[in-house]
Amino acid sequence: MASNKTSKIELNVELDENRVPEKLHWTAEDGGITNEEAKAMMLAVWDAKAQETLRIDLWTKDMPVDEMKVFFHQTLVAMSDTFYKATQDEKMSATMKDFCDYFAEKLELKK
């Protein structure tokens, strides 16, 4: 009988008195990450029973807006890559990439 392996990803959020994130740290030991600091995170989980996405979007109060724009752009690009890997839908993936280019252009992220 094959043994099952478990992998753990841990998120720690330090909040101020108003419950606003001040610090974010994450650990993924299988990936060699231990208590790394982050300024923002987006987590999406599919609830198959309810047929809906559950999300946690957090950013620290000192996350600069210009970095948030880059974070969003890179997340959108990664989502289009993941969409292609999951569906093999080349046409929609290309459409998503076109939007990513448009997004970057409008925010003046690409030089």
C-alpha positions as CSV (number, residue, x, y, z in Angstrom):
1,M,0.0,0.0,0.0
2,A,1.4,3.4,-1.0
3,S,1.9,5.9,1.7
4,N,0.4,9.4,1.4
5,K,2.5,12.5,1.7
6,T,1.2,15.7,3.2
7,S,2.5,19.1,2.4
8,K,1.7,22.1,4.6
9,I,1.6,25.8,3.7
10,E,1.3,28.2,6.6
11,L,0.3,31.8,6.6
12,N,0.7,34.1,9.5
13,V,-0.9,37.6,9.7
14,E,0.1,40.2,12.3
15,L,-2.8,42.6,12.8
16,D,-2.9,46.1,14.3
17,E,-5.6,47.1,16.8
18,N,-8.1,47.7,14.0
19,R,-7.4,44.2,12.5
20,V,-5.5,45.7,9.6
21,P,-2.6,43.5,8.4
22,E,0.8,44.9,9.5
23,K,2.9,41.9,8.6
24,L,2.5,38.8,6.5
25,H,4.7,35.8,6.7
26,W,4.5,32.4,5.0
27,T,6.1,29.0,5.2
28,A,6.2,26.2,2.7
29,E,8.8,23.8,3.9
30,D,8.6,21.5,0.8
31,G,9.4,24.6,-1.3
32,G,12.3,25.7,1.0
33,I,10.4,28.7,2.3
34,T,10.5,29.4,6.0
35,N,8.8,32.4,7.6
36,E,9.3,34.6,4.5
37,E,7.8,38.1,4.7
38,A,5.3,39.3,2.1
39,K,3.5,42.5,1.5
40,A,0.4,41.1,-0.1
41,M,-1.3,37.7,-0.8
42,M,-4.3,36.4,-2.7
43,L,-5.6,32.9,-2.0
44,A,-8.5,31.4,-3.9
45,V,-10.1,28.0,-2.9
46,W,-12.7,26.2,-4.9
47,D,-15.7,25.0,-2.8
48,A,-17.1,22.2,-5.0
49,K,-20.1,21.7,-2.8
50,A,-21.3,25.3,-3.1
51,Q,-19.8,25.7,-6.6
52,E,-18.1,29.0,-5.7
53,T,-14.7,30.5,-5.1
54,L,-13.7,31.4,-1.5
55,R,-11.0,34.1,-1.3
56,I,-8.6,35.7,1.1
57,D,-7.0,38.9,-0.2
58,L,-4.6,40.6,2.2
59,W,-2.0,43.3,2.0
60,T,-0.1,45.2,4.6
61,K,-0.7,48.8,5.3
62,D,2.8,49.7,4.0
63,M,2.3,48.0,0.6
64,P,3.0,50.7,-2.0
65,V,0.3,51.3,-4.6
66,D,2.9,51.0,-7.4
67,E,4.0,47.6,-6.2
68,M,0.3,46.6,-5.8
69,K,-0.2,47.4,-9.5
70,V,2.7,45.2,-10.5
71,F,1.5,42.4,-8.1
72,F,-1.9,42.5,-9.8
73,H,-0.4,42.4,-13.2
74,Q,1.9,39.5,-12.4
75,T,-1.0,37.6,-10.8
76,L,-3.2,38.1,-13.9
77,V,-0.4,36.8,-16.1
78,A,0.1,33.8,-13.8
79,M,-3.7,33.1,-13.9
80,S,-3.7,33.1,-17.7
81,D,-0.8,30.6,-17.6
82,T,-2.6,28.4,-15.1
83,F,-5.8,28.6,-17.1
84,Y,-4.0,27.3,-20.1
85,K,-2.4,24.5,-18.1
86,A,-5.7,23.5,-16.7
87,T,-7.9,23.7,-19.8
88,Q,-5.5,23.7,-22.9
89,D,-7.8,26.5,-24.2
90,E,-5.3,28.4,-26.4
91,K,-7.8,31.0,-27.7
92,M,-9.0,32.1,-24.3
93,S,-5.5,32.0,-22.9
94,A,-4.4,34.3,-25.7
95,T,-7.3,36.6,-25.0
96,M,-6.4,36.7,-21.3
97,K,-2.8,37.6,-22.2
98,D,-4.0,40.4,-24.5
99,F,-5.9,41.8,-21.5
100,C,-2.7,41.5,-19.3
101,D,-0.8,43.5,-22.0
102,Y,-3.7,46.1,-22.0
103,F,-3.7,46.3,-18.2
104,A,0.1,46.8,-18.1
105,E,-0.1,49.5,-20.8
106,K,-2.9,51.4,-19.1
107,L,-1.0,51.3,-15.8
108,E,2.2,52.2,-17.6
109,L,4.0,49.1,-16.2
110,K,5.8,48.2,-19.3
111,K,8.5,50.5,-20.6
